Structure formats: structure tokens, C-alpha cells
């Protein structure tokens, strides 16, 4: 069985995809502004902001320590043995 965390791997793939989309949306925004199309520029700006938010959320998820393999603090305390 693999020790690879599939959730973190999938989040990394999504982050890569979302960062690529954010770059695309930024370029589209610049093109729309350059063409003077303010309606399109507003739309691409909104898409860029949403994509940047998703990047931040996925990045935060990836920076969070994995909790599936850790034990709660109450489970790590040892109970003293009764004298036999």
C-alpha cells in the first residue's frame, strides 16, 4: 500500500491548474484593457480574482499538516498502570 496522500496530490494538481488559469485570465484582462473593451476586462478581472482565491485556498490546504496520520492529544496521554 502506498504512503502517498491522494488528497494532497489532487490538491497540488488543482493548484497547478488554477495557477495556469489565473495567468491566462490575467493575460486576457490585459488584452481586453488594451482593446478598450471594459466589459470584457471586468469579466476577466472577476475570473482572475476567483482563480486567485482558489489558489490561496488550495495553498492553505497544502500547507496544513496532515491530520489523518496524527493522533488526538487525549490519545497520546498514558494512563498509569494499576499496581498488581
C-alpha positions in Angstrom: 0.0 0.0 0.0 1.3 3.4 -0.9 2.0 6.1 1.7 1.2 8.8 -0.9 -1.6 11.1 0.3 -4.0 11.2 -2.6 -5.9 14.2 -1.2 -2.8 16.3 -1.1 -1.7 15.1 -4.5 -5.0 16.0 -6.0 -4.9 19.4 -4.3 -1.5 20.0 -5.8 -2.8 19.2 -9.3 -5.7 21.5 -8.8 -3.4 24.3 -7.6 -1.2 23.9 -10.7 -4.3 24.0 -12.9 -5.7 27.0 -11.1 -2.4 28.9 -11.3 -2.3 28.3 -15.0 -5.9 29.6 -15.4 -5.1 32.7 -13.3 -2.2 33.5 -15.6 -4.5 33.1 -18.6 -7.2 35.3 -17.0 -4.6 38.0 -16.3 -3.4 38.0 -19.9 -7.0 38.1 -21.2 -7.6 41.1 -18.8 -4.6 42.9 -20.2 -5.7 42.2 -23.8 -9.3 43.5 -23.1 -8.0 46.7 -21.5 -5.6 47.2 -24.4 -8.5 46.8 -26.8 -10.7 49.2 -24.8 -13.3 46.5 -24.0 -14.1 47.4 -20.4 -17.0 44.9 -20.2 -14.7 42.0 -21.1 -11.9 43.4 -18.9 -14.4 43.4 -15.9 -15.3 39.8 -16.6 -11.7 38.7 -16.9 -10.8 40.6 -13.7 -13.6 38.8 -11.9 -12.4 35.4 -13.2 -8.8 36.2 -12.2 -9.9 37.2 -8.7 -11.9 34.0 -8.2 -9.0 31.9 -9.5 -6.6 33.7 -7.2 -8.9 33.0 -4.3 -8.9 29.3 -5.2 -5.1 29.3 -5.4 -4.9 30.8 -1.9 -7.4 28.2 -0.5 -5.6 25.3 -2.2 -2.2 26.6 -1.0 -3.6 26.8 2.5 -4.8 23.3 2.3 -1.4 22.1 1.1 0.4 23.9 4.0 -1.9 22.4 6.6 -0.3 19.4 8.3 -2.0 16.1 7.5 -4.3 15.2 10.3 -5.2 11.7 9.1 -2.0 10.2 10.4 -1.8 12.1 13.7 -3.5 11.1 17.0 -5.5 13.4 19.1 -3.8 14.8 22.2 -6.0 12.8 24.5 -4.9 9.5 22.8 -1.2 10.2 23.5 -1.5 10.5 27.3 -0.6 7.4 29.1 -2.8 6.1 31.9 -0.7 4.8 34.8 -1.0 1.1 35.3 -2.7 -0.2 38.4 -0.3 -1.9 40.9 -0.8 -5.6 40.7 
